[in-house]
């Protein structure tokens, strides 16, 4: 005999959203649909708080910078999309810089990132950041050992300078298991609309898993500072990771009218 449902659960299942999820899922179960509905309900409440947060940033000329780092296919982009879904697009930017140009390669490493820092009243999200040089570049031989060492010696001072300039800096690292990364890569490769995301770097990611882990540990040891600590989000479950990231942003920034359950 199955678990008896409450009147509230039955009402949710019979709602437009509940029926839509049942139709959308390949093998829907009552428990899975209820979990999805609970997630979406929680997400909407948090997104309402994000609107308050953005209004506070604009009205008080604050500057907010949020970095998203993590292994390939860890869900960084998906989290950013949920965070920005209902924000005023004129007051935030998502930065995902391409490979450096020849001119940028000859510049101070941080220069191209300085040009993207938030102005007063703005929020900027980095889908990968200067921390490419801490992990991705050395693992894939995209930079010299000397360039890596210079970066590691400068990054904490760089972050101290930007926070002292009034920028609120939040650093997320989305962490997934090797099996989960392999599963997500397979989903991407077989998806008509997502397969363009699968890059040459992605193809080598599983093979170089241990090297990524080694450089990740060095990054945490060196750059997890009091001024700019890392927030590690366990991201094997995408919905849980998104909720956790948004909740942390809301707790971290002292906007007015805050109304959180936790």
N, C-alpha and C positions, 0 to 999 in steps of 0.2 A: 504494500500500500504506500502511495506517495505521501509526502508531507502535506498537511492541510494548509491551504493558503488563507491568509487574512483577507478581510474585505478590502483593505487598502491595496494589497498585492493584486487582487482580482481586478480592481478598478484600473490599476496601472497596466496590467496585461491587456485589458479591453480598450485602452486608450488608443488614439491614432498612432502615437509613437510606438506603443507596444506591438500593435498589429503590423506596423511598418517593419519593425525589427524581425518579427516572425517571418515575414515574407522575404526579407533581405537575406537572412541566414540560410546556409545550405542544410545544416542539420540543427535546427533550433531546439533548445530545451527551455523549459520554464525557468530553471535556475539561471541559465545564461542570459536570457532576456531580462530577467529581474536585475541581474548584475549590471547589464548594459544601461538599463533605465536609471539605476541608482547612480552610475558614473555620470551619465548625461545631466541628471538633476544636480549633482554636486558641481559639475563643470560650469553649468549656467550660473550658479550662485557665485562661484569664484570669478567668473568673467564679469559679473556685475561689480564685484569689488575692484577688478582691474580697471574698469571705467572710472571709478572714484579715484584710484591711484593716478591714472593718467591726468585727470582734471587737476589734481593737487600738484602734479609735476608742472603742468602748464601755468597754472595760476601763481605758483611760487618760484617760477624760473629755475626749477631744479634740473639737474642733468643726471640721467641714469644710463648706465652701460651694463648690459647683461651678456656674458659670454657662454656659449654652448660648445662644449668639447666632448669627445668620446670616440669610441671606435666607429668605423663605418657601419651604417645601418643600425645605429644605436637608438634612433628615434629623435634626434635633435631637431630636424626640420619639422616633424609632426608636432612636437611640443611648441615650437615657435608659432606655428600656424594656429594652434588652439589659444595661445596666449594673446595673439594679435587679432583674432577673428572679429571682435566687436570694438576694437579700438579705433580712434579717429586716425585715418591713414596719413593725415597731414602732420601729425605730431609724433610719428615714430618712423624708424627705418630699419629694415633688415639688411645686414651687410654680409655677403658671401663672396669674398674677393676671389677672382680667378688667379691663375698662375701669374707671378710677377712678370712685368714687361722687362725688356733689356735695360731700359732706363731705371726702373725700380730696383733691379738687381744690383745696380751700382750705388744705390742710396743706402743710408743708414736703415737697418732692417725695420725699425719701428715707424719710419716716416710714412709709409703708405697707410698705416693704421691710425696715426695721429690725424691724418686728413679726414678720417671717418668718425672721430670722437663726437659725442653729442653736444649740441649747442644748448643754451638755456631754454628750458621748457620742452625738451625733447627726450625721447627714449630711443636708444639704439640697441639692436640685438645683433650679436655677431654669431653667425652660423659657421663656426670655426674662427679662430683668431690668430694672434701672434704665436699662440702655442703650437701652431704647425711646426715651428722650428724646434719645439721640445720633444716631439714624438714622430710625426709623419715624415718630416724631412730627413732626420738622421737615419731612421729605419730604412727608407727607400733611397738613400744616398743622393738626396736632393740638395744637400748642403755639406760643406766640409766639417771636419771635426773642430777646427778652429772657430768657424762661424757658430757652431752649436755651443761651444764653451763661452764665447763672447755673449751670446744670447742669455745663457743661464746666469752669467755674472751680472747682466744688466736688467733683467726682467723685473726683479723685485724693486729696484730703484725706480724703474719706469712706472710701475703700478703705484708706488708711493707718491710719485709726482702727480699723477693724474687724480688720485684720490684727494691729495692736498689741494688740488685746483677746484675741488667741490664736486667732482663726479662720484656718484654712488656706483660702486663696482660690485657686481655679483658674478661669481664664476661657478658654472655648473659642469660637472663631468658625468655623462651618462654611461653607466657601466652595464655591459651585457656579457653573457657566457659565450664560450666558443661555439657550443651547439646552437645557441639561439642566433648567433651571427650567421652561421652556416644555413640555418633554416630561412632567415630573412633574405640572404643572398639568393637562395633558390627561388623564393617568391618573387624577388625583383627580376631575375633573369627570365622567368616564365610569364611575366606580366607584360601585356602589350603596351600599357601606358606608363610602366615604371622602368622598363629595361634600359632606357637611355641613361638611367642613374648609375648603372654598373660600369665602373671605370677600370682602367688598368691597375690602379692602386688597390681597388676592391678585389681584383682577381688574385692579388698576392697577399691579401690581408690574413687569411687563414694560415697560409704557409709561414708567414712572419709573425704569428701570434705571440710567440715567446719574446721576440725582440720588442714588439709593441709593449708587452707587459713590463719588460726591463726598463725601457725609457719612461713609461708611465710612472713607475715607482720612483725613479730619479726626479721626475717633475714634481710629484707630490712632496717628496722630502725637501726639495729646494724652495718650492713656490707656495706651499700651504702656509701662509703667513697670517699674523694677527690682523694686519691691515687688509689683506685680500685672501681670505681662506677659501679653500675648495669646498663646494657642496657636492658630495657624491650621491648620485641618484641611481638606485638599482632599477634598471630599465628593461628587464626581461618581459615585464608586463607593461605595455605601452600606456594603458589608461591610468594605472597607478603612478607611473613615472610622471605623467603630465600633471596629475593632481598634486603630487608632491612638489614639483617645481613651481607651479603657480602659488601654492600655499606658502612656500618659502619666500618668494618675491613679496607677497602681501605682508608676511610677518617682518621682513627685513626693512621695508620702506615705511616710514612713519606718516603715512597720509591721513588726512582727517576723515572722520565718518566711518572709520574701520569697524566692520562687523563680521568677525570670524568665529566659527564654532570651536577652533582649536588654537 
